[in-house]
Amino acid sequence: MALDTADLNALVAEATKILDVAAKPFVDGHRARSAVRKGGNDFATEVDLALERQITEALVSATGIGVHGEEFGGPPIDSPLVWVLDPIDGTFNYAAGSPLAAILLGLLRDGEPVAGLTWLPFTDQRYSAVANGPLIRNGVAQPGLSHTALSDSLVGLGTFNVDWRGRFPGRYRLAVLAGLSRVTSRTRMYGATGIDLAHVADGALGGAISFGDHVWDHAAGVALVRAAGGIVTDLAGEPWTPQSHSALAAAPGAHAEILDILAAVGAPEDY
């Protein structure tokens, strides 16, 4: 579906109003308890469920575009146009009372992120962007990302248990952490993928590694990072798509250095 920059900006303006309204119940529900147990030790709170319903209904009414949400699903993510929503990114943080939680909303066109919004209500940060930028923070356009050395960077890393198995075993993740530490001692585990990606786009983090494959964790942030001039691939260096099983987002320069570290660590299946 053809959408020019003006069309995308209009959709982001509508979404901005909707997320601003949603920010109040988001803040009011802080420390909400588990309502729905999901796989492993994952869960959703009552606020997750209520916010997804509220935001979905408002987006469909205002834009006519369907919403694929973390909790209730929705239209296929390869639809001509679809919003992708995570009503609470960093659910464990949110339930525990940490301010590191966000609302993530991406717009995919035939599987390509063309707009993203990431709201951090507790820290009063609102990020948005459409394809080709710029990144907008709290209504103000930000400068694009420049070449960044990994040694000068903070790097976000997904959380893990060293004994975890699966696609990216805990010992593989530990090896990645060790490799990063030899270049920068400034790794950070925020426990919220969308916040990691937004902070890469804003230049607070030089890079971020996500070992996850959930499109709702990534869609908004991928749009933000690319709009800011950053690079987003999977851990093998292939361009990120909604089908990717991982994500590496970073500023130019730092991205190539992290890929070199990942290559030296070797294949996850070897761990």
Sequence and secondary structure as in RCSB ss.txt:
>XXXX:A:sequence
MALDTADLNALVAEATKILDVAAKPFVDGHRARSAVRKGGNDFATEVDLALERQITEALVSATGIGVHGEEFGGP
PIDSPLVWVLDPIDGTFNYAAGSPLAAILLGLLRDGEPVAGLTWLPFTDQRYSAVANGPLIRNGVAQPGLSHTAL
SDSLVGLGTFNVDWRGRFPGRYRLAVLAGLSRVTSRTRMYGATGIDLAHVADGALGGAISFGDHVWDHAAGVALV
RAAGGIVTDLAGEPWTPQSHSALAAAPGAHAEILDILAAVGAPEDY
>XXXX:A:secstr
    HHHHHHHHHHHHHHHHHHHHHHHHTTT  EEEE STT EEEHHHHHHHHHHHHHHHHHH   EEETTTB S
 TTSSSEEEEEEEESHHHHHHT S  EEEEEEEETTEEEEEEEEETTTTEEEEEETT   EETTEE        G
GG  EEE    TT  SSS HHHHHHHHHHHHTT S EE  S HHHHHHHHHTTSSSEEEE    HHHHHHHHHHH
HHTT EEE TTS B  TT S EEEE TTHHHHHHHHHHHH  GGG 
